[in-house]
Amino acid sequence: MDNLNRILESISQPAKGKATSNKKRKWREIEQLRDRFQLEKELKAYEDSLEYMLEEF
């Protein structure tokens, strides 16, 4: 989550040059990171439950 905060802070800083295309690209990158973090969270939940199930046997 620390990586996400750093990216969000970098977006709040004024951009130089092609601001519109850079903003779109940065937002796409942020969305990809959010999706990745969400997927990692979901996979971690499944991993924990699988380990619990294996301990029962």
The first five atom37 places (N, CA, C, CB, O) and aatype in JSON, in Angstrom:
{
  "aatype": [12, 3, 2, 10, 2, 1, 9, 10, 6, 15, 9, 15, 5, 14, 0, 11, 7, 11, 0, 16, 15, 2, 11, 11, 1, 11, 17, 1, 6, 9, 6, 5, 10, 1, 3, 1, 13, 5, 10, 6, 11, 6, 10, 11, 0, 18, 6, 3, 15, 10, 6, 18, 12, 10, 6, 6, 13],
  "atom_mask": [
    [1, 1, 1, 1, 1],
    [1, 1, 1, 1, 1],
    [1, 1, 1, 1, 1],
    [1, 1, 1, 1, 1],
    [1, 1, 1, 1, 1],
    [1, 1, 1, 1, 1],
    [1, 1, 1, 1, 1],
    [1, 1, 1, 1, 1],
    [1, 1, 1, 1, 1],
    [1, 1, 1, 1, 1],
    [1, 1, 1, 1, 1],
    [1, 1, 1, 1, 1],
    [1, 1, 1, 1, 1],
    [1, 1, 1, 1, 1],
    [1, 1, 1, 1, 1],
    [1, 1, 1, 1, 1],
    [1, 1, 1, 0, 1],
    [1, 1, 1, 1, 1],
    [1, 1, 1, 1, 1],
    [1, 1, 1, 1, 1],
    [1, 1, 1, 1, 1],
    [1, 1, 1, 1, 1],
    [1, 1, 1, 1, 1],
    [1, 1, 1, 1, 1],
    [1, 1, 1, 1, 1],
    [1, 1, 1, 1, 1],
    [1, 1, 1, 1, 1],
    [1, 1, 1, 1, 1],
    [1, 1, 1, 1, 1],
    [1, 1, 1, 1, 1],
    [1, 1, 1, 1, 1],
    [1, 1, 1, 1, 1],
    [1, 1, 1, 1, 1],
    [1, 1, 1, 1, 1],
    [1, 1, 1, 1, 1],
    [1, 1, 1, 1, 1],
    [1, 1, 1, 1, 1],
    [1, 1, 1, 1, 1],
    [1, 1, 1, 1, 1],
    [1, 1, 1, 1, 1],
    [1, 1, 1, 1, 1],
    [1, 1, 1, 1, 1],
    [1, 1, 1, 1, 1],
    [1, 1, 1, 1, 1],
    [1, 1, 1, 1, 1],
    [1, 1, 1, 1, 1],
    [1, 1, 1, 1, 1],
    [1, 1, 1, 1, 1],
    [1, 1, 1, 1, 1],
    [1, 1, 1, 1, 1],
    [1, 1, 1, 1, 1],
    [1, 1, 1, 1, 1],
    [1, 1, 1, 1, 1],
    [1, 1, 1, 1, 1],
    [1, 1, 1, 1, 1],
    [1, 1, 1, 1, 1],
    [1, 1, 1, 1, 1]
  ],
  "atom_positions": [
    [[0.82, -1.19, 0.0], [0.0, 0.0, 0.0], [0.87, 1.26, 0.0], [-0.93, -0.01, 1.2], [0.43, 2.33, -0.43]],
    [[2.1, 1.12, 0.49], [2.99, 2.27, 0.52], [3.3, 2.74, -0.89], [4.29, 1.93, 1.27], [3.42, 3.94, -1.14]],
    [[3.44, 1.79, -1.82], [3.69, 2.16, -3.22], [2.54, 2.97, -3.79], [3.91, 0.9, -4.07], [2.75, 3.93, -4.52]],
    [[1.34, 2.59, -3.46], [0.16, 3.31, -3.94], [0.15, 4.74, -3.41], [-1.13, 2.58, -3.53], [-0.19, 5.67, -4.15]],
    [[0.5, 4.92, -2.17], [0.54, 6.27, -1.59], [1.59, 7.13, -2.28], [0.84, 6.19, -0.09], [1.34, 8.31, -2.53]],
    [[2.75, 6.56, -2.6], [3.78, 7.33, -3.3], [3.31, 7.76, -4.67], [5.06, 6.5, -3.41], [3.59, 8.87, -5.11]],
    [[2.6, 6.89, -5.36], [2.09, 7.24, -6.69], [1.04, 8.32, -6.6], [1.52, 6.0, -7.39], [1.02, 9.25, -7.4]],
    [[0.16, 8.21, -5.62], [-0.87, 9.23, -5.45], [-0.25, 10.58, -5.11], [-1.85, 8.81, -4.35], [-0.75, 11.61, -5.57]],
    [[0.81, 10.59, -4.34], [1.5, 11.84, -4.03], [2.15, 12.43, -5.27], [2.55, 11.62, -2.94], [2.14, 13.65, -5.46]],
    [[2.72, 11.58, -6.11], [3.38, 12.09, -7.31], [2.38, 12.7, -8.29], [4.16, 10.97, -8.0], [2.73, 13.6, -9.05]],
    [[1.15, 12.21, -8.27], [0.13, 12.77, -9.15], [-0.31, 14.14, -8.67], [-1.07, 11.83, -9.25], [-0.64, 15.01, -9.48]],
    [[-0.32, 14.34, -7.36], [-0.76, 15.62, -6.83], [0.22, 16.74, -7.14], [-0.96, 15.51, -5.33], [-0.14, 17.92, -7.06]],
    [[1.45, 16.41, -7.49], [2.43, 17.42, -7.87], [2.16, 17.87, -9.29], [3.88, 16.87, -7.73], [1.75, 17.07, -10.13]],
    [[2.37, 19.15, -9.59], [2.12, 19.64, -10.95], [3.03, 18.98, -11.97], [2.29, 21.15, -11.0], [4.23, 18.84, -11.76]],
    [[2.43, 18.58, -13.07], [3.18, 17.93, -14.14], [3.65, 18.97, -15.15], [2.33, 16.85, -14.83], [3.0, 20.0, -15.35]],
    [[4.77, 18.69, -15.78], [5.31, 19.58, -16.8], [5.14, 18.91, -18.16], [6.81, 19.94, -16.51], [5.16, 17.69, -18.26]],
    [[4.99, 19.73, -19.19], [4.92, 19.17, -20.54], [3.51, 18.76, -20.91], [0.0, 0.0, 0.0], [2.56, 19.51, -20.72]],
    [[3.39, 17.57, -21.44], [2.1, 17.04, -21.9], [1.3, 16.54, -20.71], [2.3, 15.9, -22.93], [1.33, 15.36, -20.36]],
    [[0.59, 17.44, -20.1], [-0.11, 17.12, -18.86], [-1.28, 16.17, -19.09], [-0.62, 18.39, -18.21], [-1.48, 15.26, -18.29]],
    [[-2.04, 16.36, -20.15], [-3.22, 15.52, -20.33], [-2.87, 14.07, -20.61], [-4.08, 16.06, -21.45], [-3.48, 13.18, -20.02]],
    [[-1.92, 13.81, -21.47], [-1.56, 12.43, -21.77], [-0.86, 11.78, -20.59], [-0.67, 12.36, -23.02], [-1.05, 10.59, -20.32]],
    [[-0.04, 12.56, -19.87], [0.63, 12.03, -18.69], [-0.37, 11.68, -17.6], [1.66, 13.02, -18.16], [-0.24, 10.66, -16.93]],
    [[-1.38, 12.53, -17.42], [-2.4, 12.25, -16.4], [-3.15, 10.97, -16.72], [-3.39, 13.43, -16.29], [-3.39, 10.14, -15.84]],
    [[-3.51, 10.8, -17.98], [-4.23, 9.58, -18.37], [-3.37, 8.35, -18.12], [-4.66, 9.64, -19.84], [-3.84, 7.34, -17.61]],
    [[-2.09, 8.45, -18.49], [-1.19, 7.32, -18.31], [-1.01, 7.02, -16.83], [0.16, 7.6, -18.96], [-1.02, 5.85, -16.44]],
    [[-0.85, 8.05, -16.02], [-0.67, 7.83, -14.58], [-1.91, 7.22, -13.96], [-0.33, 9.15, -13.89], [-1.8, 6.33, -13.11]],
    [[-3.08, 7.68, -14.37], [-4.31, 7.1, -13.82], [-4.45, 5.64, -14.22], [-5.53, 7.89, -14.28], [-4.92, 4.82, -13.44]],
    [[-4.05, 5.32, -15.45], [-4.08, 3.91, -15.85], [-3.14, 3.08, -14.99], [-3.71, 3.76, -17.35], [-3.47, 1.97, -14.58]],
    [[-1.96, 3.63, -14.72], [-1.0, 2.92, -13.88], [-1.55, 2.74, -12.47], [0.34, 3.67, -13.84], [-1.38, 1.68, -11.87]],
    [[-2.2, 3.77, -11.95], [-2.79, 3.67, -10.61], [-3.88, 2.61, -10.59], [-3.36, 5.03, -10.17], [-3.95, 1.82, -9.65]],
    [[-4.71, 2.59, -11.6], [-5.78, 1.59, -11.66], [-5.19, 0.19, -11.74], [-6.7, 1.84, -12.86], [-5.7, -0.74, -11.11]],
    [[-4.12, 0.02, -12.51], [-3.47, -1.28, -12.59], [-2.9, -1.7, -11.24], [-2.37, -1.26, -13.66], [-3.01, -2.86, -10.84]],
    [[-2.28, -0.76, -10.53], [-1.73, -1.07, -9.21], [-2.83, -1.42, -8.22], [-0.91, 0.1, -8.68], [-2.69, -2.36, -7.43]],
    [[-3.93, -0.67, -8.25], [-5.05, -0.97, -7.37], [-5.6, -2.37, -7.65], [-6.17, 0.08, -7.52], [-5.9, -3.13, -6.73]],
    [[-5.73, -2.71, -8.95], [-6.21, -4.04, -9.31], [-5.24, -5.12, -8.81], [-6.39, -4.15, -10.83], [-5.67, -6.15, -8.3]],
    [[-3.95, -4.86, -8.97], [-2.95, -5.84, -8.54], [-3.0, -6.03, -7.03], [-1.54, -5.39, -8.97], [-2.95, -7.16, -6.55]],
    [[-3.09, -4.92, -6.27], [-3.17, -5.02, -4.82], [-4.42, -5.75, -4.38], [-3.13, -3.64, -4.18], [-4.39, -6.55, -3.45]],
    [[-5.54, -5.48, -5.05], [-6.79, -6.16, -4.73], [-6.68, -7.65, -5.01], [-7.96, -5.54, -5.53], [-7.12, -8.47, -4.21]],
    [[-6.08, -8.0, -6.14], [-5.9, -9.41, -6.49], [-4.99, -10.1, -5.48], [-5.33, -9.54, -7.91], [-5.27, -11.22, -5.06]],
    [[-3.9, -9.43, -5.1], [-3.01, -10.01, -4.1], [-3.73, -10.25, -2.78], [-1.8, -9.11, -3.88], [-3.51, -11.26, -2.12]],
    [[-4.58, -9.3, -2.4], [-5.34, -9.44, -1.16], [-6.27, -10.65, -1.24], [-6.16, -8.16, -0.88], [-6.36, -11.43, -0.29]],
    [[-6.96, -10.79, -2.36], [-7.89, -11.9, -2.54], [-7.14, -13.24, -2.56], [-8.7, -11.73, -3.83], [-7.59, -14.21, -1.95]],
    [[-6.01, -13.28, -3.25], [-5.23, -14.51, -3.3], [-4.68, -14.87, -1.93], [-4.09, -14.37, -4.3], [-4.61, -16.05, -1.57]],
    [[-4.3, -13.88, -1.16], [-3.79, -14.13, 0.19], [-4.89, -14.75, 1.06], [-3.28, -12.81, 0.83], [-4.61, -15.64, 1.86]],
    [[-6.11, -14.29, 0.9], [-7.22, -14.85, 1.67], [-7.43, -16.32, 1.31], [-8.51, -14.05, 1.43], [-7.66, -17.16, 2.18]],
    [[-7.36, -16.63, 0.01], [-7.51, -18.02, -0.41], [-6.34, -18.87, 0.07], [-7.63, -18.11, -1.93], [-6.52, -20.01, 0.5]],
    [[-5.15, -18.32, 0.01], [-3.97, -19.05, 0.44], [-4.06, -19.4, 1.92], [-2.7, -18.24, 0.17], [-3.75, -20.52, 2.33]],
    [[-4.49, -18.44, 2.72], [-4.63, -18.69, 4.15], [-5.68, -19.76, 4.43], [-5.0, -17.41, 4.88], [-5.48, -20.62, 5.29]],
    [[-6.78, -19.72, 3.7], [-7.82, -20.72, 3.94], [-7.37, -22.1, 3.49], [-9.11, -20.32, 3.22], [-7.74, -23.1, 4.11]],
    [[-6.59, -22.18, 2.42], [-6.08, -23.48, 1.97], [-5.09, -24.07, 2.97], [-5.42, -23.34, 0.6], [-5.11, -25.27, 3.22]],
    [[-4.24, -23.23, 3.54], [-3.32, -23.71, 4.55], [-4.06, -24.24, 5.77], [-2.36, -22.59, 4.96], [-3.68, -25.25, 6.35]],
    [[-5.12, -23.55, 6.15], [-5.94, -23.98, 7.28], [-6.57, -25.34, 6.99], [-7.03, -22.94, 7.59], [-6.61, -26.21, 7.86]],
    [[-7.06, -25.51, 5.77], [-7.69, -26.78, 5.41], [-6.66, -27.91, 5.42], [-8.36, -26.67, 4.02], [-6.97, -29.02, 5.84]],
    [[-5.44, -27.63, 4.95], [-4.42, -28.68, 4.93], [-3.99, -29.07, 6.33], [-3.21, -28.22, 4.13], [-3.63, -30.23, 6.55]],
    [[-4.02, -28.15, 7.26], [-3.64, -28.47, 8.64], [-4.64, -29.42, 9.28], [-3.52, -27.2, 9.47], [-4.27, -30.18, 10.18]],
    [[-5.88, -29.4, 8.85], [-6.9, -30.28, 9.42], [-6.65, -31.74, 9.03], [-8.31, -29.85, 8.96], [-7.03, -32.64, 9.78]],
    [[-6.02, -31.97, 7.9], [-5.82, -33.35, 7.44], [-4.53, -33.87, 7.9], [-5.89, -33.46, 5.97], [-4.18, -35.01, 7.61]]
  ]
}
